[in-house]
């Protein structure tokens, strides 16, 4: 259950993880609530049996806003590579399916390891630092996203690179819209992509 003390624990865990392993975290501070809200606003209305998959859930800053936006916890699947953060997420959000694993193996994680049909995924929300991860890793993650999302499915990504030009790695997707969230530290751009 999400409480003020779980929020403080999240901040402490975030800084512990960034000191231990900064590259995969890819941020100087946890995502702010306004950034999370902006991302959650872009998630389409889900039908029964559909899921939203969150990549790089971290300590749950965006997860919190997805749930506050009305997404049923049972329709949210959070993927997190860090064992410590995954455990924290499970305690903080007991209704959310939290999977510890690598997003470059997304389809296998969902289907083989957890029995979630990838065809049920309507939207992917990503907090992964795609601009700083190794190119082969990014290519693998995006290939997985492409294979899972239906035509018209959304891939919502935030980046601290606030230039308007989209990440070339996402060229297989069509960018629907983009917006800078200035009320975040640091400011971030939210891009909404769609699978053609």
C-alpha positions in Angstrom: 0.0 0.0 0.0 1.3 3.4 -1.0 1.9 5.7 2.1 4.0 8.8 2.8 6.6 6.5 4.5 6.8 4.3 1.4 7.5 7.5 -0.6 10.4 8.3 1.7 11.7 4.7 1.4 11.5 5.1 -2.4 13.7 8.1 -2.4 16.3 6.4 -0.1 16.3 3.3 -2.3 16.6 5.4 -5.5 19.8 7.1 -4.2 21.2 3.8 -2.9 20.7 2.2 -6.4 22.1 5.1 -8.3 25.3 5.1 -6.2 25.6 1.3 -6.6 24.9 1.2 -10.3 24.3 4.6 -12.0 24.1 3.6 -15.7 20.9 1.5 -15.7 19.1 4.1 -13.4 19.9 6.9 -15.9 18.5 9.7 -13.8 19.8 12.2 -11.2 16.5 12.2 -9.2 13.3 10.2 -9.1 10.6 11.2 -11.6 8.2 13.8 -10.3 4.5 13.4 -10.0 3.7 15.9 -12.8 5.9 13.9 -15.2 4.1 10.7 -14.1 0.7 12.4 -14.5 1.6 13.6 -18.0 2.6 10.1 -19.0 -0.5 8.5 -17.5 -2.7 11.0 -19.3 -1.5 9.5 -22.6 -2.5 5.9 -21.8 -5.6 5.0 -23.8 -8.7 3.7 -22.0 -8.2 0.0 -21.5 -10.7 -2.7 -22.4 -11.3 -5.7 -20.1 -8.3 -8.0 -20.3 -5.9 -5.4 -21.7 -2.7 -4.5 -19.9 -0.3 -1.5 -19.6 3.3 -2.5 -19.3 5.7 -0.2 -17.5 9.4 -0.6 -18.3 12.0 0.6 -15.8 9.5 1.1 -13.0 12.2 2.1 -10.5 10.8 3.0 -7.2 7.3 3.5 -8.5 7.0 7.3 -9.2 5.2 6.8 -12.5 3.5 3.6 -11.3 1.8 5.8 -8.6 0.4 8.2 -11.2 -0.7 5.4 -13.5 -2.8 4.0 -10.7 -4.1 7.5 -9.7 -5.2 8.0 -13.3 -7.7 5.1 -12.8 -5.8 2.2 -14.2 -6.7 -1.0 -12.3 -3.7 -2.4 -10.6 -4.5 -5.8 -12.0 -4.1 -4.3 -15.5 -0.6 -2.9 -14.8 2.5 -4.9 -15.3 5.8 -3.3 -14.0 9.1 -4.5 -15.3 12.2 -3.7 -13.2 15.7 -5.1 -13.5 16.9 -4.3 -10.0 16.1 -6.9 -7.4 15.9 -4.3 -4.6 13.6 -2.1 -6.5 11.4 -5.0 -7.6 10.9 -6.1 -4.0 10.1 -2.5 -3.0 7.5 -2.2 -5.8 5.8 -5.5 -4.7 5.5 -4.2 -1.2 4.4 -0.7 -2.3 1.8 -1.9 -4.9 0.4 -5.3 -4.0 -2.1 -5.3 -6.8 0.4 -4.6 -9.5 2.2 -7.5 -11.3 5.8 -6.7 -10.7 8.3 -8.7 -12.8 12.0 -8.6 -12.1 13.8 -8.9 -15.4 15.4 -7.3 -18.5 13.1 -5.5 -20.9 15.1 -6.9 -23.8 13.4 -10.2 -23.0 9.9 -8.7 -22.6 7.9 -11.2 -24.5 9.5 -14.2 -22.7 9.1 -12.4 -19.3 5.4 -11.9 -19.9 4.4 -15.1 -21.6 6.7 -17.9 -20.6 7.7 -16.7 -17.1 4.4 -15.1 -16.0 1.6 -16.4 -18.3 0.6 -12.9 -19.5 -0.3 -13.0 -23.2 1.6 -10.3 -25.1 -1.4 -9.8 -27.3 -3.2 -8.3 -24.2 -0.7 -5.4 -24.1 -2.3 -2.2 -25.3 0.3 0.3 -24.2 3.9 0.4 -23.0 5.1 3.2 -20.7 8.8 3.5 -20.5 11.1 5.2 -18.0 14.2 3.5 -19.4 17.1 5.7 -20.3 17.1 4.7 -24.0 19.6 7.5 -25.0 22.2 6.2 -22.6 21.9 2.4 -22.8 24.1 0.5 -25.3 22.7 0.5 -28.8 22.2 -3.3 -29.0 20.2 -3.3 -25.8 18.0 -0.4 -27.0 17.4 -2.2 -30.4 16.5 -5.4 -28.5 14.1 -3.6 -26.2 12.4 -1.7 -29.1 12.1 -4.9 -31.2 10.4 -6.6 -28.3 8.0 -3.6 -28.0 7.3 -3.7 -31.7 6.5 -7.4 -31.6 4.1 -7.1 -28.7 2.2 -3.9 -29.5 -0.8 -4.1 -31.9 -1.1 -1.7 -34.7 -2.1 1.6 -33.1 -0.6 0.5 -29.8 1.2 3.3 -27.9 4.8 3.5 -26.7 5.1 6.4 -24.2 8.6 7.4 -23.4 10.2 10.2 -21.3 13.7 11.5 -21.8 15.8 14.2 -20.2 17.0 15.2 -23.6 14.4 17.9 -24.2 15.4 18.6 -27.8 12.3 18.3 -30.1 14.0 15.8 -32.5 12.9 12.2 -31.5 15.3 9.5 -30.6 16.4 7.9 -34.0 16.1 4.5 -32.3 12.3 5.0 -32.3 12.0 5.6 -36.0 9.9 2.4 -36.5 7.2 4.1 -34.5 5.1 7.2 -35.5 5.3 10.0 -33.0 1.8 11.2 -32.2 2.8 14.1 -29.9 5.5 15.4 -27.7 5.6 17.8 -24.8 8.3 19.1 -22.4 7.4 18.8 -18.7 9.1 21.9 -17.2 7.8 21.2 -13.7 10.0 18.2 -13.3 13.6 18.0 -12.0 15.3 17.9 -14.4 12.8 19.0 -17.1 11.8 16.0 -19.3 10.2 15.5 -22.7 7.3 13.0 -22.9 6.9 11.5 -26.4 3.9 9.4 -27.4 4.7 7.0 -30.2 2.3 4.7 -32.0 3.0 1.5 -33.8 1.9 1.9 -37.5 
